Amino acid sequence: MSDQPKSFYDSRLEAVIVCLNYGDFLAESLPMNLSHLDRVVVVTSHEDTVTKEVCRKWSVECVPTDCFTEKGDDFNKGAAINFGLGALRQKGFILQMDADVVLPLGFRNMLDKSFLQRDCIYGAERCNVVGYDTWRKLKQNWHDDPQFGYRYLVSTPADYPIGANLIHKQWGYCPIGYFQLWHSQYMRQHELRYPDTEGSAENMDVQWAARWPRIKRHLLPTVRVFHLESEAVKMGANWQGRTTKPFTPDGEPLQVPPSPNRYGYGYCS
C-alpha cells in the first residue's frame, strides 16, 4: 500500500516560523496565512514582546527561547527552528517559513494539484514586495490573485519582481529558508535535525535542503509566495539579526497594545 495520500487535503500542514524582532512583518503575514495552515508555532525570544503580542492577538502558539544567543551567537536561526519543530505534532507536512512571507490565495488548492511526495523537499519562488505602500496596494487587490495576469496564465507583476533562487555548484537546486516544505515522515525515518552550527541565518538552510538527494529537491511551479521587505537592501542584511527599518505605515516601530484574553499567556510555552 502506497504511503502517498490521495490528495494533499488528506494530510495536515504545520508551520514553524522563527520571528526575532520581526513582529511588524508577522503582524501583516500571520492573518493572511492562518487559513492555509492547520497548526502554527512561532519561535521568538523572551524579550520580543511585539512578536508575543501579535501571536496573542491571533491565538497562535508562541514558544520563547534563549537558544538564539546561548552559544554566543547573535542569531542562531537553526537552533530556533529545531526548538519550534519540537513543539509541532509532526503528523504530516511541515512548512518552515519566514515571518515576512505571505502565502498566495488558494495555497492549499495549489499544493493539492502538485502531487507532493513524502520523501521530497519543496521550495517556491518569491515575489518581492518592497515597502509598506506597495504591500498596502497589493492587499487591496488580493482577491484578484495578482499571480495571474490573464485567466490561468501566471505572470510576474512589475511591482513584485521575482527574487533569487539558489543553484549550488555542487548540489544543484536547493530550496532556501524563506520556504521549505517537507513531510515529517522522512525527517523521522532519517533522524534529521536542522543544522545549527552556523550561528546565523546563512547557509544552514542550504545544508538542510542538501539532506535530500538532488532528485528529491523540487521547485513548486504552482506556488509563488510574497516576500515583504521594508526597504531595498543587499541580500543578507538581516542574517545576523534585524537591521532594516520597521515595516509599518509610518516607518515607526510597531506598537502592539496588550490584548489580554481569558487564556492570558497560556498559549506561550
DAJO-V99742 format. One record per residue. BURIAL is b if it has 16 or more other C-alpha atoms within 10 Angstrom, else e. Layout:
BURIAL
BURIAL
This chain:
e
e
e
e
e
e
e
b
e
e
e
b
b
b
b
b
b
b
b
b
b
b
b
b
b
b
b
b
b
b
e
b
b
e
e
b
e
e
b
b
b
b
b
b
b
e
e
e
b
b
b
b
b
b
b
b
b
e
b
b
b
b
b
b
b
e
b
b
b
e
e
e
e
e
b
b
b
b
b
b
b
b
b
b
b
e
b
b
e
b
e
b
b
b
b
b
b
b
b
b
b
b
b
b
b
e
b
b
e
b
b
b
e
e
e
b
b
b
b
b
b
b
b
b
b
b
b
b
b
b
b
b
e
b
b
e
e
b
e
e
e
e
e
e
e
b
b
e
e
e
e
e
e
e
e
e
e
e
e
b
e
b
e
e
e
e
e
e
e
e
e
e
b
b
b
b
b
b
b
b
b
b
b
b
b
b
b
e
e
e
e
e
e
b
b
b
e
e
b
b
b
b
b
b
b
b
b
b
b
b
b
b
e
e
e
e
b
b
b
b
e
e
b
b
b
b
b
b
b
b
e
e
e
e
e
e
e
e
b
b
b
e
e
e
e
b
b
b
e
e
e
e
e
b
e
b
e
e
e
e
e
e
e
e
b
e
e
b
e
